[in-house]
Amino acid sequence: MSANDLNINGQYFVAQRATEKILLRVTNVCGMCYRDLHEGDDVYYDMQDYRYLCHECAEALSEEMLDAHEVEEAQPALF
């Protein structure tokens, strides 16, 4: 499993499987939608905001970031 395989920007997210250690010591809910995370779930560490996200939220946030980047690139340069 990798972030790139799932259409999630690997530059901003680290893809992992939820382990008992992550769930007990860090979090057991998604940092955006607060959905419960379970051992074995695919989770994504958001390196920009320091939180774990479920697949759906990581994918949605990745698309938002890509859209914002495309708009920024489309702006004309001064020179």
Sine and cosine of phi, psi and omega as CSV:
sin_phi,cos_phi,sin_psi,cos_psi,sin_omega,cos_omega
0.00,0.00,0.75,-0.67,0.12,-0.99
-0.62,-0.79,0.40,-0.92,0.00,-1.00
-0.87,0.49,-0.60,0.80,-0.03,-1.00
-0.91,0.41,-0.56,0.83,0.01,-1.00
-0.91,0.42,-0.40,0.92,-0.12,-0.99
-0.95,-0.31,0.31,0.95,0.01,-1.00
0.89,0.46,0.54,0.84,0.03,-1.00
-0.89,-0.47,0.75,-0.66,-0.09,-1.00
-0.90,0.43,0.94,-0.34,-0.01,-1.00
-0.93,0.37,-0.21,0.98,0.04,-1.00
-0.95,0.30,-0.44,0.90,-0.06,-1.00
-0.93,-0.36,-0.28,0.96,-0.10,-0.99
-0.78,-0.63,0.58,-0.82,0.15,-0.99
-0.93,-0.36,0.87,-0.50,-0.01,-1.00
-1.00,0.09,0.70,-0.71,0.01,-1.00
-0.56,-0.83,0.25,-0.97,0.21,-0.98
-0.99,-0.10,0.68,-0.73,0.03,-1.00
-0.91,0.41,0.80,-0.59,0.04,-1.00
-0.94,-0.35,0.22,-0.97,0.05,-1.00
-0.86,0.51,-0.62,0.79,-0.01,-1.00
-0.89,0.47,-0.73,0.69,0.03,-1.00
-0.88,0.47,-0.73,0.68,-0.08,-1.00
-0.91,0.40,-0.59,0.81,-0.03,-1.00
-1.00,0.09,-0.61,0.79,-0.13,-0.99
-0.99,-0.15,-0.38,0.92,-0.07,-1.00
-0.92,-0.38,-0.93,0.36,0.00,-1.00
-0.31,-0.95,0.40,-0.92,0.11,-0.99
-0.82,-0.58,0.29,0.96,0.07,-1.00
-0.70,-0.72,0.42,-0.91,0.07,-1.00
-0.92,0.40,0.66,-0.75,-0.02,-1.00
-0.95,0.31,-0.16,0.99,0.02,-1.00
-0.95,-0.32,-0.80,0.60,-0.11,-0.99
-0.98,-0.20,-0.12,0.99,0.02,-1.00
0.90,0.44,0.38,0.93,0.11,-0.99
-0.92,0.39,0.60,-0.80,0.05,-1.00
-0.90,0.43,0.69,-0.72,0.11,-0.99
-0.97,-0.23,0.59,-0.81,-0.04,-1.00
-0.83,-0.56,0.42,-0.91,0.03,-1.00
-0.82,0.57,0.77,-0.64,-0.02,-1.00
0.99,-0.11,-0.23,0.97,0.06,-1.00
-0.92,0.40,0.50,-0.87,0.17,-0.99
-0.97,0.24,0.82,-0.58,0.04,-1.00
-0.80,-0.61,0.38,-0.93,-0.09,-1.00
-0.75,-0.66,0.84,-0.55,0.02,-1.00
-1.00,0.08,0.87,-0.49,0.00,-1.00
-0.99,0.11,0.97,-0.25,-0.08,-1.00
-0.95,0.30,-0.30,0.95,0.02,-1.00
-0.98,0.18,-0.66,0.75,-0.06,-1.00
-0.92,-0.38,0.14,0.99,0.12,-0.99
0.81,0.58,0.87,0.50,0.00,-1.00
-0.46,-0.89,0.38,-0.92,0.09,-1.00
-1.00,-0.06,0.66,-0.75,0.00,-1.00
-0.82,-0.57,0.47,-0.88,0.15,-0.99
-0.96,0.27,0.18,-0.98,-0.05,-1.00
-0.85,0.52,-0.72,0.69,-0.07,-1.00
-0.88,0.47,-0.69,0.72,-0.01,-1.00
-0.94,0.34,-0.63,0.78,0.03,-1.00
-0.90,0.43,-0.65,0.76,0.01,-1.00
-0.92,0.40,-0.69,0.72,0.00,-1.00
-0.90,0.43,-0.69,0.72,0.00,-1.00
-0.91,0.40,-0.61,0.79,0.04,-1.00
-0.89,0.45,-0.68,0.73,0.03,-1.00
-0.89,0.45,-0.66,0.76,0.06,-1.00
-0.87,0.50,-0.69,0.72,0.00,-1.00
-0.90,0.43,-0.67,0.74,0.01,-1.00
-0.91,0.40,-0.66,0.75,0.03,-1.00
-0.89,0.46,-0.69,0.73,0.00,-1.00
-0.90,0.44,-0.61,0.79,0.01,-1.00
-0.92,0.38,-0.65,0.76,0.01,-1.00
-0.90,0.44,-0.66,0.75,0.03,-1.00
-0.90,0.44,-0.67,0.74,0.00,-1.00
-0.90,0.45,-0.66,0.76,0.02,-1.00
-0.92,0.38,-0.49,0.87,-0.06,-1.00
-0.97,0.24,-0.24,0.97,0.00,-1.00
-0.92,0.38,0.71,-0.70,0.00,-1.00
-0.93,0.37,0.57,-0.82,0.03,-1.00
-1.00,0.08,0.35,-0.94,0.02,-1.00
-0.95,0.30,-0.51,0.86,-0.05,-1.00
-0.90,-0.44,0.00,0.00,0.00,0.00
